[in-house]
Amino acid sequence: MYADIEATYHSIKQRYHIPESKIILYGQSIGTVPTIDLASRFNDCCVACVLHSPLTSGMRVAFPETKRTWCCDAFPSIDKIHRIRSIVLIIHGTEDDVIDVSHGFALYNRIHMQHQTEPLW
């Protein structure tokens, strides 16, 4: 997933000459994992990120009482989101029975204030 989004991102920029100021990254559910990763590693890679039903980490989905990131957690988005330097919009249904809305709340609270936009719950 990580390599796929990075390859797609670089291809869009090189092939179509689209500047970062025109790129909006979007991820839904498990797709928010590579979206957060890319945006957290490449400063100013996009103007905004839209995260639809994001998950804090794979371990926290499987084991909701998990309070910290474990070395075996392949998807630690909660530890990366604070590094994003673009506007972040979180969309998360309050009745979501796959990824609990608490994941959206937790991620929103880790976004730097200047990069937060009003979430859609």
CORNORTA-V796776 format. One record per backbone hydrogen bond with DSSP energy under -1.0 kcal/mol. CO is the residue of the C=O (numbers start at 1). NH is the residue of the N-H. E is the energy in kcal/mol with one decimal. If there is no record, write none. Layout:
co = [CO & CO]
nh = [NH & NH]
e = [E & E]
This chain:
co = [1 & 2 & 3 & 4 & 5 & 6 & 7 & 8 & 9 & 10 & 11 & 12 & 19 & 20 & 23 & 25 & 27 & 28 & 29 & 30 & 31 & 32 & 33 & 34 & 35 & 36 & 37 & 38 & 42 & 47 & 48 & 49 & 50 & 51 & 52 & 56 & 57 & 58 & 59 & 63 & 70 & 75 & 76 & 77 & 77 & 80 & 81 & 87 & 88 & 89 & 90 & 91 & 93 & 100 & 101 & 102 & 103 & 104 & 105 & 107 & 108 & 112 & 113 & 115 & 120]
nh = [5 & 6 & 7 & 8 & 9 & 10 & 11 & 12 & 13 & 14 & 15 & 16 & 22 & 23 & 47 & 50 & 52 & 31 & 32 & 33 & 35 & 36 & 37 & 38 & 39 & 40 & 41 & 42 & 45 & 87 & 25 & 89 & 27 & 91 & 29 & 78 & 61 & 62 & 63 & 66 & 73 & 77 & 79 & 80 & 81 & 83 & 84 & 49 & 117 & 51 & 120 & 53 & 96 & 103 & 105 & 106 & 107 & 108 & 109 & 110 & 111 & 115 & 116 & 88 & 92]
e = [-2.3 & -1.8 & -2.5 & -2.4 & -2.6 & -2.5 & -2.2 & -2.5 & -2.1 & -2.5 & -3.0 & -1.5 & -2.2 & -1.6 & -2.8 & -2.9 & -3.0 & -2.7 & -2.0 & -1.2 & -1.1 & -2.8 & -2.2 & -2.6 & -2.3 & -2.0 & -1.4 & -2.1 & -1.4 & -1.3 & -2.4 & -2.9 & -2.2 & -2.8 & -2.9 & -2.7 & -1.3 & -2.1 & -3.2 & -2.4 & -1.9 & -1.9 & -1.4 & -1.5 & -2.1 & -2.2 & -1.6 & -2.7 & -1.1 & -3.2 & -2.7 & -3.6 & -1.3 & -2.1 & -2.2 & -2.5 & -2.3 & -2.5 & -2.1 & -1.3 & -1.2 & -2.2 & -1.2 & -3.0 & -2.7]
